[in-house]
Amino acid sequence: MFARLDRVFIISELHPQHEGNMETLKTMILQSKFAGADAIKLQLYNSEKLLGNNSKQFAEISFDELAEIKNYSDIISIDVFASCFDEEKIDWCERLDFKYHKVASKMHSNSKLCEKIINCKKPTLISNGISPSFEYGVHSNVKYLYCVSQYPTLLEDIHLPDFKNHPWYIGYSDHTFGISACKVAVSRGAKIIEKHFTLSKSLQSTTTKAHLGAMTVDELVELRKFCDDYSAIGDFCD
């Protein structure tokens, strides 16, 4: 369903830690690529429509900016896709021929939006942290990520499933401190790990609180090595 599932597929979530700066975003994409991420993910929304205010307007991405990001990602050979929060943004992703789609926990209950995404017939990941159900699971192109929708998430608040034997969960979208929970998820059979990425956890701000629960480039390198080593040991044991 996702490329290179012979090894764990790591998604580096860059939004909104880029703080609305395109040059920062490109730096994050490049670092994610060389640290071992298989894909980077963005969030596409209109702050006024989504939140009823302009508090997140600074992090909005226009279509032209998205096209620039897609071109840059293609040049350095890393996949890019997005969580879309309205139907127009889905059309943007289709126009740019994104390989995958993502449904964020916040939009899981929006059946109209979800059906539009699923009907694109692209591999689709759904985080169901807010609404832990699997009603879209009848579609062959849909898989779920276990998620706790809290930023950041305490380790005591996660209850990772047995991914090896679960009918719908393929991986884990992580918001905890550090990468320990990601490692445990991989040991329990997670094939996809999604985690926010930051250039520095000291960038914590009043507008963007995702830095603290994000991984640094060093943590991404460590996670990539752990995933690859674990996969190699599993193959050897099999």
C-alpha positions in Angstrom: 0.0 0.0 0.0 2.9 2.4 0.8 6.2 2.2 -0.8 9.0 0.1 0.9 6.8 -1.6 3.4 9.6 -4.2 3.5 10.8 -1.7 6.2 9.0 0.7 8.5 7.7 3.7 6.6 8.5 6.9 8.5 6.4 10.0 8.0 7.9 13.3 9.1 5.0 15.7 10.0 6.3 19.3 9.3 3.2 21.3 10.1 2.9 23.8 11.9 6.4 23.6 13.2 7.6 25.5 10.1 5.9 28.6 11.6 4.7 29.6 8.1 8.2 30.1 6.7 8.9 28.4 3.3 12.7 28.4 3.7 12.3 26.8 7.1 10.0 24.3 5.6 12.5 23.4 2.8 15.2 23.0 5.5 12.9 20.6 7.4 12.2 18.6 4.2 15.9 18.3 3.4 16.8 17.3 7.0 13.9 14.7 7.1 15.1 13.2 3.8 18.7 12.8 4.9 17.8 11.6 8.4 15.8 8.7 6.9 12.1 9.7 6.5 10.2 8.1 3.7 7.7 11.0 3.3 6.9 14.4 4.7 3.4 15.5 5.6 1.7 18.9 5.7 -1.7 20.2 6.8 -3.9 22.1 4.4 -6.7 24.3 5.7 -8.3 27.7 5.9 -8.0 28.9 9.4 -11.2 31.0 9.3 -13.2 28.0 8.0 -11.6 25.4 10.3 -11.4 27.4 13.5 -13.6 30.3 13.0 -10.7 32.7 13.5 -7.3 33.6 12.0 -5.1 32.1 14.8 -3.5 29.6 12.4 -3.5 31.8 9.3 0.3 32.3 9.6 0.8 28.6 8.9 -1.6 28.3 5.9 -0.1 27.0 2.7 -1.3 28.4 -0.7 -1.7 26.2 -3.8 1.4 27.9 -5.4 3.4 27.2 -2.2 2.2 23.6 -2.2 3.3 23.2 -5.9 6.7 24.6 -4.9 7.0 22.2 -2.0 6.0 19.3 -4.3 8.6 20.2 -6.9 11.3 20.6 -4.2 10.4 17.2 -2.7 10.5 15.6 -6.1 14.0 17.0 -6.7 15.4 15.4 -3.5 13.3 12.2 -3.9 11.0 12.3 -0.9 7.3 11.8 -1.0 5.0 14.6 0.2 1.3 14.3 1.1 -1.2 16.1 3.3 -4.0 16.1 5.7 -6.8 18.1 4.0 -9.4 20.0 6.1 -11.7 21.0 3.3 -12.6 19.7 -0.2 -10.7 22.4 -2.1 -7.5 21.2 -0.6 -8.2 17.6 -1.7 -8.5 18.9 -5.2 -5.1 20.7 -4.8 -3.5 17.4 -3.9 -5.1 15.6 -6.8 -4.0 18.3 -9.2 -0.4 17.8 -8.0 -0.8 14.1 -8.2 0.1 13.3 -4.6 0.6 9.5 -4.1 -1.3 9.3 -0.7 -3.9 11.0 1.3 -4.3 11.5 5.1 -7.4 12.1 7.2 -6.6 13.8 10.5 -8.3 12.8 13.7 -10.2 16.1 13.7 -11.8 15.3 10.4 -12.5 11.6 11.0 -16.2 12.2 11.7 -16.7 14.4 8.5 -18.1 11.6 6.3 -18.4 13.8 3.3 -14.8 14.9 3.3 -13.6 11.4 4.1 -15.6 9.8 1.3 -14.2 12.4 -1.2 -10.7 11.5 -0.1 -11.3 7.7 -0.2 -12.9 8.0 -3.6 -9.7 9.4 -5.1 -8.6 5.7 -4.9 -5.2 6.6 -3.5 -3.7 4.9 -0.4 -5.3 6.7 2.5 -4.3 6.8 6.2 -6.8 7.8 8.8 -5.9 8.8 12.4 -8.8 8.0 14.6 -7.7 9.4 17.9 -10.8 11.5 18.5 -13.2 9.0 17.1 -11.8 5.5 17.6 -13.9 3.7 15.0 -13.3 2.0 11.7 -16.4 2.9 9.6 -14.3 3.6 6.5 -12.5 0.2 6.7 -14.6 -1.4 4.0 -12.5 0.4 1.4 -9.4 -1.5 0.3 -7.3 1.7 0.1 -7.9 2.7 3.7 -5.7 1.9 6.7 -5.7 3.4 10.2 -3.1 4.9 12.5 -3.5 4.5 16.2 -3.4 8.0 17.7 -4.0 9.9 20.9 -5.1 13.4 20.0 -3.3 15.3 22.7 -0.3 17.6 22.3 2.0 16.4 23.7 0.8 13.0 24.8 2.0 11.4 28.1 3.2 7.9 27.8 0.7 6.8 30.4 -2.1 7.8 28.1 -1.3 5.6 25.2 -2.4 2.0 24.9 -0.7 0.6 21.8 -2.5 -2.3 20.0 -1.0 -5.4 18.7 -0.3 -4.2 15.2 0.8 -7.6 13.9 -2.7 -9.0 14.5 -5.0 -6.0 14.2 -7.4 -6.1 11.2 -7.2 -2.3 10.5 -4.3 -0.6 12.3 -1.2 -0.5 10.2 0.8 2.0 12.3 1.0 4.8 14.8 0.8 8.6 14.8 2.8 9.7 17.7 2.6 12.9 19.8 4.6 11.8 22.9 7.9 13.2 24.2 10.8 11.5 22.6 10.7 8.4 20.4 10.3 5.6 23.0 6.6 5.1 22.1 7.5 4.8 18.4 10.0 2.1 19.2 7.5 0.1 21.2 5.0 0.5 18.3 7.5 -0.9 15.9 8.2 -3.8 18.2 4.5 -4.5 18.3 4.4 -4.7 14.5 3.6 -1.1 13.4 4.6 -0.7 9.7 4.1 3.1 9.6 5.3 5.7 12.1 4.1 9.3 11.8 5.6 11.9 14.1 6.0 15.7 14.1 9.5 17.0 13.2 11.3 20.1 14.5 14.5 21.8 13.9 14.7 22.5 17.6 12.4 21.8 20.6 13.5 25.2 22.0 11.3 26.8 19.2 8.2 26.3 21.4 5.9 29.3 20.9 2.5 30.5 21.9 1.2 29.8 18.4 2.9 26.5 17.7 2.9 23.9 20.5 3.9 20.9 18.5 7.7 21.4 18.9 7.9 19.8 22.3 6.4 16.5 21.2 8.3 16.5 17.9 11.4 14.6 17.0 14.7 16.3 16.2 16.9 15.3 13.3 19.1 13.2 15.7 16.0 11.4 17.0 14.8 10.7 13.5 18.2 9.2 12.6 18.0 7.1 15.8 14.4 6.0 14.9 15.4 5.1 11.4 18.3 3.0 12.6 16.1 1.3 15.2 13.4 0.5 12.6 15.9 -0.9 10.1 17.7 -3.0 12.7 14.5 -4.3 14.1 13.3 -5.3 10.6 16.6 -7.0 9.9 16.4 -9.0 13.1 12.8 -10.0 12.4 13.7 -11.2 8.9 16.6 -13.2 10.3 14.4 -14.8 12.9 11.8 -15.7 10.4 
